[in-house]
Amino acid sequence: QVQLVESGGGLLQAGDSLRLSCAASGRTFDNFAMGWFRQAPGNEREFVAGISWSGSTYYADSVKGRFTITRDNAKNTVYLQMNTLKPEDTAVYYCAADRIRWRHVPSIRLNEYAIWGQGTQVTVSS
């Protein structure tokens, strides 16, 4: 069974840092772009960061310069390092795997991702 499992969420204060992990099982994803998305209460799920199979990255403007996405193909794991967290970063964070291989630029569109994790809650207080 192909599965993505996020971990690392928590309750933090503004200015804190946190690293989320997304562990894949059931198959390897080193040929696929991976993405992080988030959904705050009452809002639609939105793109946060993506990393291609070759390591190219792309970020939403709201997190550029504060968040870093990386991948460790040997561990079949993707990470999201979040620094200088703000209350508006509060959301459930999801990782997802692209539906096709070899995409050079990670997509920001939800429907380009075929496999999703269950999400991990990040809450940032002011």
C-alpha positions in Angstrom: 0.0 0.0 0.0 1.4 3.4 -1.1 1.3 5.8 1.8 2.6 9.2 2.9 2.8 10.0 6.6 3.5 13.5 7.9 4.9 14.2 11.3 6.4 17.0 13.3 3.5 19.3 13.8 2.9 21.1 17.1 2.0 24.2 19.0 4.5 27.0 18.8 4.9 30.7 19.3 5.5 33.3 16.7 9.2 33.3 15.6 9.8 29.7 16.4 11.1 27.1 14.0 9.8 23.6 13.1 10.6 20.8 10.8 7.9 18.6 9.2 8.7 15.2 7.8 6.8 13.2 5.2 7.8 9.5 5.0 6.8 7.5 2.0 6.2 3.8 2.0 5.0 1.2 -0.5 7.2 2.5 -3.3 9.9 5.0 -3.9 9.2 8.6 -5.0 12.6 9.6 -6.2 11.3 10.1 -9.7 8.4 12.2 -8.6 8.0 15.8 -7.5 6.8 16.2 -4.0 4.8 19.1 -2.5 3.7 20.5 0.8 0.3 22.1 1.0 -1.7 23.6 3.9 -5.3 24.2 4.9 -6.4 26.6 7.5 -10.0 26.5 9.0 -12.5 27.9 6.5 -9.9 28.2 3.8 -9.1 26.2 0.7 -6.0 24.0 0.6 -3.1 25.9 -0.8 0.3 25.2 -2.2 3.3 25.9 0.2 6.4 24.4 -1.4 7.4 21.8 -4.0 10.5 20.0 -5.0 11.1 18.2 -8.3 12.7 14.8 -8.7 16.0 16.6 -9.5 15.9 19.0 -6.5 14.4 22.1 -8.1 12.3 24.0 -5.6 9.4 26.4 -5.7 7.7 28.3 -2.9 4.5 30.3 -2.3 5.3 33.9 -1.9 3.9 33.8 1.7 6.7 31.5 2.8 9.6 32.4 0.5 12.7 33.0 2.5 11.2 31.4 5.7 10.5 27.8 4.6 12.8 25.3 2.9 11.8 22.0 1.3 14.3 19.2 0.9 14.2 15.6 0.1 16.3 12.5 1.1 15.7 9.9 -1.5 17.7 7.3 0.4 15.2 7.7 3.3 12.2 8.2 1.0 11.4 11.3 3.0 10.6 14.9 2.3 11.1 17.7 4.8 9.7 21.2 5.3 11.9 23.4 7.5 9.8 26.3 8.7 11.5 29.3 10.3 10.2 32.5 11.7 6.8 31.1 12.0 3.8 33.5 12.1 0.2 33.0 13.4 -1.0 33.0 9.8 1.0 29.8 9.2 -1.4 28.0 11.4 -2.9 25.2 9.4 -3.0 21.5 8.7 0.0 20.7 6.6 -0.2 17.9 4.0 2.5 16.4 1.8 1.7 15.0 -1.6 3.3 13.1 -4.5 3.0 14.2 -8.1 0.9 12.1 -10.4 3.5 11.9 -13.1 7.3 11.3 -13.1 10.1 13.5 -14.2 8.4 16.9 -13.7 11.2 19.4 -13.7 9.2 22.2 -12.0 6.9 21.2 -9.1 3.3 22.1 -9.8 1.3 24.4 -7.5 -2.0 22.7 -8.5 -3.6 20.3 -6.1 -5.0 18.1 -9.0 -1.4 17.4 -10.2 -0.8 15.4 -7.0 -2.1 11.9 -6.8 -1.2 10.7 -3.4 -1.7 12.6 -0.1 -0.8 12.2 3.5 -3.3 12.6 6.3 -1.9 15.9 7.5 -0.2 17.3 10.6 -1.4 20.3 12.6 0.8 23.3 13.0 -0.5 26.0 15.4 1.4 29.2 15.9 0.3 31.6 18.7 1.2 35.3 18.8 
